[in-house]
Amino acid sequence: EELLAKQQQAESDKKGKGLLISFLAMVFVGLGNKIMQKIQTVSMQNYALFLSLYTTVVYIPISFAYIIPAIKYTSWISTEERQVPQVKFGIMGLLDGIAGIMQVFAVTKIPSGSLVILLQQAAIPVSMVISRVLLKTKYTAWQVNLVPLHAQKIRETQCIP
């Protein structure tokens, strides 16, 4: 029994380390993505629509380059998951595309790279309010108190009064 508990603890520790590594990788890649987006829009500020369309045209084949082999040669995507109506994925893709276009246009007009990150994080309090109203989600005092702090950081960039 003690051996089983130790094995479970070791598996839990391993999963925790994997989660930490994944989190740090996401932060690093996300930061790099935003920095590169700001760099590309500085030199091509008059071509925001082209940039958005170009990144979409590159993104779609790259996505299918790993989705199709995952469906054919692995069990990562189950039959049940493949039976989800494709219209739902189409709607998500359309909304993602619109968000991408709006983001490229916004990044070309926002002078500060740090403000780009902060404005994206503004989605957190908005989603908190929506989930509170629609889903009746309860938040701790700690979570609620972080919202004004975020608004203060946005104001400190001196781009929003």
Disulfide bonds with the S-S distance in Angstrom:
none
